[in-house]
Amino acid sequence: MMTTATGGGGPKTKNREKSEPRYKEIGDELRMQITGGSYRLAEKLPSEHELMQRYETSRATVRKALAGLAQMGLVYSRRGEGYFVSRPSLTQDLQRLQGLSECAEASGHEVFSEVLSTQEVPADPTVAASLNLAADTPVFELKRLRYVNRAPFSFDVSYFPLVLGQELVKSDLSRVDVFSLLGELLDDDLGHADYMIEVTAAEQEVALALDAPVGSSLIRMTRVAFMMSGKPVDFEYVYGRPDSYRFKVRVPRW
């Protein structure tokens, strides 16, 4: 008769790290493909059947993965046709001062910025007053086209005190928010910003950049950012399509 002994008080079991649910793995892979540009704006995703075969899983699992992408705003469905890549749309909480990258990446989106131009210009009366400068004082103008998931999202025109702007553009602004750089350069934290949000007609330069008809309605945010010291450092016009932005704010009655 053969017996098998085990030492140490019993058989050892191997600890296994619990893996993510299959639907989340599939959703994460599709999300990275969408944000990375593998699927273009309005392009149709593979059908449920194709995804079932690709990932060797059930229809219920595929549907749960697609529903998660839809909830994130990355895709939308057409009844009887399937799922398509959405134009990026972000919800901005106006009670918190955030750069575009902070807002977008928290929702699983990828942000990239293209610097269109930089130049020294005289401050017009609005910019000068907002930055506490005399009229016609030289300031630094920065124009950028911001992309979310490789789709044009906003056209930003920013004005900074001249020396500050010249220092900012020494950094790689394609992947870094200006807000994150201001604190480093000024050895101070951002304190608050004043916003004005309105609807304006798209002029040719902005319309072409945002793939919008000339004269169509755009959202324009005028923003002045202040450091904790109270010093204004950034005057900015941000133009976006109405289908790209949602805003939320809590307003007390008293």
Sine and cosine of phi, psi and omega as CSV:
sin_phi,cos_phi,sin_psi,cos_psi,sin_omega,cos_omega
0.00,0.00,0.76,-0.65,-0.03,-1.00
-0.96,-0.27,0.72,-0.70,0.04,-1.00
-0.86,-0.52,0.46,-0.89,0.03,-1.00
-0.89,-0.46,0.82,-0.58,-0.02,-1.00
-0.98,-0.20,0.53,-0.85,0.09,-1.00
-0.85,-0.53,0.69,-0.72,-0.02,-1.00
-0.99,-0.12,0.19,-0.98,0.10,-1.00
0.95,0.31,0.39,0.92,0.13,-0.99
1.00,0.05,0.22,0.98,0.06,-1.00
0.64,-0.77,0.14,-0.99,-0.03,-1.00
-0.92,0.39,0.57,-0.82,0.02,-1.00
-1.00,0.04,0.60,-0.80,0.05,-1.00
-0.90,-0.44,0.59,-0.80,-0.03,-1.00
-1.00,0.04,0.80,-0.61,0.04,-1.00
-0.97,0.26,0.79,-0.62,0.02,-1.00
-0.92,-0.39,0.75,-0.67,0.04,-1.00
-0.95,0.32,0.79,-0.61,-0.04,-1.00
-0.91,0.42,0.81,-0.59,-0.02,-1.00
-0.99,0.11,0.29,-0.96,0.03,-1.00
-0.94,0.34,0.42,-0.91,0.09,-1.00
-0.85,0.53,0.53,-0.85,-0.07,-1.00
-0.87,0.50,-0.63,0.78,-0.02,-1.00
-0.90,0.45,-0.55,0.83,0.00,-1.00
-0.95,0.30,-0.62,0.78,0.06,-1.00
-0.86,0.50,-0.70,0.71,0.00,-1.00
-0.91,0.41,-0.71,0.71,0.01,-1.00
-0.87,0.49,-0.66,0.75,0.01,-1.00
-0.90,0.43,-0.64,0.76,0.00,-1.00
-0.91,0.40,-0.69,0.73,0.03,-1.00
-0.92,0.40,-0.61,0.79,0.03,-1.00
-0.88,0.48,-0.70,0.71,0.00,-1.00
-0.91,0.42,-0.56,0.83,0.04,-1.00
-0.93,0.38,-0.62,0.79,0.01,-1.00
-0.94,0.35,-0.77,0.64,-0.04,-1.00
-0.93,0.36,-0.42,0.91,0.01,-1.00
-1.00,0.08,-0.07,1.00,0.08,-1.00
1.00,-0.06,0.12,0.99,0.04,-1.00
-0.91,0.41,-0.50,0.86,0.10,-1.00
-0.89,-0.45,0.77,-0.64,-0.03,-1.00
-1.00,0.09,0.22,-0.97,0.04,-1.00
-0.82,0.58,0.77,-0.64,0.02,-1.00
0.95,0.32,0.09,1.00,0.03,-1.00
-0.97,0.25,0.59,-0.80,-0.01,-1.00
-0.98,0.20,0.72,-0.70,0.10,-0.99
-0.97,0.23,0.31,-0.95,0.10,-0.99
-0.82,0.57,0.48,-0.88,-0.02,-1.00
-0.92,0.39,0.25,-0.97,0.04,-1.00
-0.83,0.55,-0.67,0.74,-0.02,-1.00
-0.89,0.45,-0.67,0.74,0.02,-1.00
-0.90,0.44,-0.64,0.77,0.02,-1.00
-0.93,0.36,-0.58,0.81,0.07,-1.00
-0.87,0.50,-0.67,0.74,0.00,-1.00
-0.95,0.32,-0.66,0.75,-0.04,-1.00
-0.88,0.47,-0.69,0.72,-0.10,-0.99
-0.98,-0.19,0.02,1.00,0.03,-1.00
0.78,0.63,0.84,0.54,-0.04,-1.00
-0.60,-0.80,-0.01,-1.00,-0.09,-1.00
-1.00,0.09,0.29,-0.96,0.06,-1.00
-0.89,0.45,-0.62,0.79,-0.01,-1.00
-0.88,0.48,-0.64,0.77,0.00,-1.00
-0.92,0.39,-0.69,0.73,0.02,-1.00
-0.89,0.46,-0.69,0.72,-0.01,-1.00
-0.89,0.45,-0.60,0.80,0.02,-1.00
-0.92,0.39,-0.61,0.79,0.04,-1.00
-0.91,0.43,-0.70,0.72,-0.01,-1.00
-0.92,0.38,-0.60,0.80,0.03,-1.00
-0.89,0.45,-0.60,0.80,0.04,-1.00
-0.91,0.42,-0.64,0.77,0.04,-1.00
-0.91,0.41,-0.62,0.78,0.03,-1.00
-0.91,0.41,-0.63,0.78,0.01,-1.00
-0.91,0.42,-0.51,0.86,0.04,-1.00
-0.98,0.18,-0.14,0.99,0.00,-1.00
0.99,0.11,0.24,0.97,-0.04,-1.00
-1.00,0.08,-0.47,0.88,-0.01,-1.00
-0.67,-0.75,0.29,-0.96,0.13,-0.99
-0.67,-0.74,0.38,-0.92,-0.05,-1.00
-0.93,-0.36,0.53,-0.85,0.17,-0.99
-0.88,-0.48,0.81,-0.58,-0.09,-1.00
-0.85,0.53,0.81,-0.59,0.03,-1.00
0.99,0.14,-0.08,1.00,-0.04,-1.00
-0.90,-0.44,-0.56,0.83,0.01,-1.00
0.84,-0.54,-0.37,-0.93,-0.05,-1.00
-0.94,-0.34,0.60,-0.80,-0.05,-1.00
-0.76,-0.65,0.45,-0.89,-0.01,-1.00
-0.95,0.31,0.79,-0.62,-0.04,-1.00
-0.99,0.13,0.43,-0.90,0.25,-0.97
-0.94,0.35,0.76,-0.65,-0.05,-1.00
-0.84,0.55,0.68,-0.73,0.04,-1.00
-0.67,-0.74,0.78,-0.63,-0.06,-1.00
-0.88,-0.48,0.56,-0.83,0.12,-0.99
-0.98,-0.18,0.87,-0.50,-0.02,-1.00
-0.96,-0.27,0.82,-0.58,0.04,-1.00
-1.00,0.08,0.93,-0.35,-0.07,-1.00
-0.97,0.24,-0.04,1.00,0.08,-1.00
-1.00,0.02,-0.02,1.00,0.00,-1.00
-0.71,-0.70,0.73,-0.68,-0.01,-1.00
-1.00,0.10,0.93,-0.36,-0.03,-1.00
-0.75,-0.66,0.56,-0.83,0.21,-0.98
-0.99,0.17,0.24,-0.97,-0.03,-1.00
-0.87,0.50,-0.68,0.73,-0.02,-1.00
-0.88,0.47,-0.68,0.74,0.02,-1.00
-0.87,0.50,-0.71,0.71,-0.04,-1.00
-0.92,0.38,-0.71,0.70,-0.10,-0.99
-0.96,0.28,-0.71,0.71,-0.09,-1.00
-0.93,0.37,-0.44,0.90,0.08,-1.00
-0.91,0.41,-0.37,0.93,0.02,-1.00
-0.98,-0.20,0.17,0.99,0.05,-1.00
1.00,0.07,0.24,0.97,0.00,-1.00
-0.99,-0.13,0.39,-0.92,0.03,-1.00
-0.97,-0.25,0.69,-0.72,-0.05,-1.00
-0.87,-0.49,0.66,-0.75,0.07,-1.00
-0.62,-0.78,0.59,-0.81,0.00,-1.00
-0.85,-0.53,0.69,-0.73,0.09,-1.00
-0.94,-0.33,0.87,-0.50,0.05,-1.00
-0.98,0.21,0.89,-0.46,-0.05,-1.00
-1.00,0.03,-0.64,0.77,0.01,-1.00
-0.28,-0.96,0.44,-0.90,0.14,-0.99
-0.68,-0.74,0.66,-0.75,0.02,-1.00
-0.28,-0.96,0.37,-0.93,0.13,-0.99
-1.00,0.02,0.78,-0.63,-0.01,-1.00
-0.68,-0.73,0.40,-0.92,0.11,-0.99
-0.96,0.26,0.68,-0.74,-0.02,-1.00
-0.94,0.35,0.81,-0.59,0.09,-1.00
-0.96,0.27,0.16,-0.99,-0.09,-1.00
-0.83,0.55,-0.61,0.79,-0.02,-1.00
-0.93,0.37,-0.73,0.68,0.01,-1.00
-0.90,0.43,-0.71,0.71,-0.03,-1.00
-0.87,0.50,-0.73,0.68,-0.01,-1.00
-0.90,0.44,-0.62,0.78,-0.04,-1.00
-0.93,0.36,-0.53,0.85,-0.02,-1.00
-0.99,-0.15,0.17,0.99,0.00,-1.00
0.85,0.53,0.71,0.71,0.02,-1.00
-0.87,-0.49,0.33,-0.94,0.11,-0.99
-0.96,0.28,0.51,-0.86,0.03,-1.00
-0.83,0.56,0.62,-0.78,0.02,-1.00
0.95,0.31,0.11,0.99,0.12,-0.99
-0.88,0.48,0.70,-0.72,0.04,-1.00
-0.88,0.47,0.76,-0.65,0.08,-1.00
-0.78,-0.63,0.19,-0.98,-0.03,-1.00
-0.97,-0.23,0.85,-0.53,0.01,-1.00
-0.98,-0.21,0.75,-0.66,0.01,-1.00
-0.81,-0.59,0.85,-0.52,0.07,-1.00
-0.94,-0.34,0.76,-0.66,0.01,-1.00
-0.70,-0.72,0.54,-0.84,0.19,-0.98
-0.96,-0.28,0.87,-0.50,-0.06,-1.00
-0.99,-0.15,0.71,-0.70,-0.01,-1.00
-0.92,-0.40,0.63,-0.78,0.17,-0.99
-0.84,-0.54,0.84,-0.55,-0.07,-1.00
0.81,0.59,0.65,0.76,0.06,-1.00
0.94,0.34,0.13,0.99,0.04,-1.00
-0.96,-0.30,0.67,-0.74,0.04,-1.00
-0.84,0.55,0.76,-0.65,-0.10,-0.99
-0.86,-0.50,-0.74,0.67,0.00,-1.00
-0.55,-0.83,0.48,-0.88,0.06,-1.00
-0.93,-0.37,0.91,-0.42,-0.13,-0.99
-0.92,-0.39,0.76,-0.65,0.10,-1.00
-0.86,-0.51,0.92,-0.39,-0.11,-0.99
-0.90,-0.44,0.53,-0.85,0.05,-1.00
-0.78,-0.62,0.74,-0.67,-0.02,-1.00
-0.77,-0.64,0.41,-0.91,0.23,-0.97
-0.78,0.63,0.61,-0.79,-0.24,-0.97
-0.80,0.60,-0.80,0.60,-0.07,-1.00
-0.90,0.43,-0.64,0.77,0.01,-1.00
-0.88,0.47,-0.71,0.71,0.02,-1.00
-0.88,0.47,-0.65,0.76,0.02,-1.00
-0.90,0.44,-0.55,0.84,0.05,-1.00
-0.96,0.26,-0.62,0.78,-0.03,-1.00
-0.85,0.53,-0.70,0.72,-0.11,-0.99
-0.97,0.23,0.00,1.00,0.15,-0.99
-0.97,0.25,-0.29,0.96,0.03,-1.00
-1.00,-0.01,0.30,-0.96,0.05,-1.00
-0.98,0.18,0.99,-0.17,-0.05,-1.00
-0.99,0.11,0.04,1.00,-0.01,-1.00
-0.94,0.33,-0.48,0.88,-0.08,-1.00
-0.83,-0.56,-0.09,1.00,-0.10,-1.00
-0.90,-0.44,0.71,-0.70,0.08,-1.00
-0.95,0.31,0.62,-0.79,0.07,-1.00
-0.86,0.52,-0.62,0.78,-0.03,-1.00
-0.83,0.56,-0.64,0.77,-0.04,-1.00
-0.94,0.34,-0.42,0.91,-0.01,-1.00
-0.99,0.10,-0.50,0.87,-0.08,-1.00
-0.86,0.51,-0.69,0.72,-0.01,-1.00
-0.89,0.47,-0.63,0.77,-0.01,-1.00
-0.92,0.40,-0.68,0.73,-0.07,-1.00
-0.96,0.29,-0.54,0.84,-0.09,-1.00
-0.98,-0.22,-0.03,1.00,-0.02,-1.00
0.79,0.61,0.71,0.70,0.00,-1.00
-0.44,-0.90,0.33,-0.95,0.02,-1.00
-0.99,-0.16,0.49,-0.87,0.14,-0.99
-0.90,0.43,0.69,-0.73,-0.03,-1.00
-0.98,-0.20,-0.82,0.57,-0.03,-1.00
-0.32,-0.95,0.08,-1.00,0.08,-1.00
-0.61,-0.80,0.54,-0.84,0.12,-0.99
-0.98,-0.19,0.74,-0.67,-0.04,-1.00
-0.89,-0.46,0.55,-0.83,0.30,-0.95
-0.72,-0.69,0.79,-0.62,-0.05,-1.00
-0.88,-0.47,0.78,-0.63,-0.03,-1.00
-0.53,-0.85,0.16,-0.99,0.07,-1.00
-0.97,-0.23,0.70,-0.72,-0.02,-1.00
-0.67,-0.74,0.31,-0.95,0.03,-1.00
-0.99,0.11,0.66,-0.75,-0.05,-1.00
-0.96,0.28,0.88,-0.48,0.13,-0.99
-0.99,0.14,0.25,-0.97,-0.21,-0.98
-0.84,0.54,-0.74,0.68,-0.06,-1.00
-0.86,0.51,-0.72,0.70,-0.04,-1.00
-0.95,0.30,-0.66,0.75,-0.02,-1.00
-0.87,0.50,-0.71,0.70,0.00,-1.00
-0.89,0.45,-0.65,0.76,-0.03,-1.00
-0.91,0.41,-0.60,0.80,-0.08,-1.00
-0.99,-0.12,0.13,0.99,0.01,-1.00
0.84,0.55,0.73,0.68,0.00,-1.00
-0.82,-0.57,0.51,-0.86,0.04,-1.00
-0.90,0.44,0.62,-0.79,0.09,-1.00
-0.87,0.49,0.74,-0.68,-0.01,-1.00
1.00,0.03,-0.13,0.99,0.02,-1.00
-0.96,0.29,0.26,-0.97,-0.05,-1.00
-0.98,0.20,0.74,-0.67,0.10,-0.99
-0.81,-0.59,0.41,-0.91,0.18,-0.98
-1.00,0.10,0.72,-0.70,0.12,-0.99
-0.83,-0.55,0.87,-0.50,0.11,-0.99
-0.98,-0.20,0.81,-0.59,0.14,-0.99
-0.97,-0.22,0.84,-0.54,-0.13,-0.99
-0.74,-0.67,0.72,-0.70,0.12,-0.99
-0.87,-0.50,0.86,-0.50,-0.03,-1.00
-0.98,-0.19,0.66,-0.75,-0.04,-1.00
-0.85,-0.52,0.57,-0.82,0.12,-0.99
-0.98,0.18,0.17,-0.99,0.02,-1.00
-0.86,0.51,-0.47,0.88,0.02,-1.00
-0.94,0.34,-0.22,0.98,-0.05,-1.00
0.99,-0.10,-0.01,1.00,-0.04,-1.00
-0.98,0.19,0.81,-0.59,0.08,-1.00
-0.97,0.23,0.73,-0.69,-0.10,-0.99
-0.77,-0.64,-0.19,0.98,-0.12,-0.99
-0.52,-0.85,0.91,-0.41,0.14,-0.99
-0.96,-0.29,0.75,-0.66,-0.16,-0.99
-0.58,-0.82,0.65,-0.76,0.24,-0.97
-0.96,-0.28,0.81,-0.59,0.04,-1.00
-0.88,-0.47,0.88,-0.47,0.00,-1.00
-0.96,-0.27,0.70,-0.71,0.03,-1.00
-0.53,-0.85,0.40,-0.92,0.07,-1.00
-0.94,0.33,0.54,-0.84,0.01,-1.00
-0.87,0.49,-0.44,0.90,0.00,-1.00
-1.00,0.06,0.10,0.99,0.00,-1.00
-0.98,-0.22,-0.36,0.93,-0.13,-0.99
-0.86,-0.52,0.63,-0.77,0.27,-0.96
-0.75,-0.66,0.57,-0.82,-0.02,-1.00
-0.83,-0.55,0.57,-0.82,0.12,-0.99
-0.70,-0.71,0.56,-0.83,0.01,-1.00
-0.39,-0.92,0.61,-0.80,0.09,-1.00
-0.99,-0.11,0.80,-0.60,-0.05,-1.00
-0.90,-0.44,0.92,-0.39,0.04,-1.00
-0.94,0.33,0.50,-0.86,0.01,-1.00
-0.94,0.34,-0.61,0.79,-0.05,-1.00
-0.88,-0.48,0.00,0.00,0.00,0.00
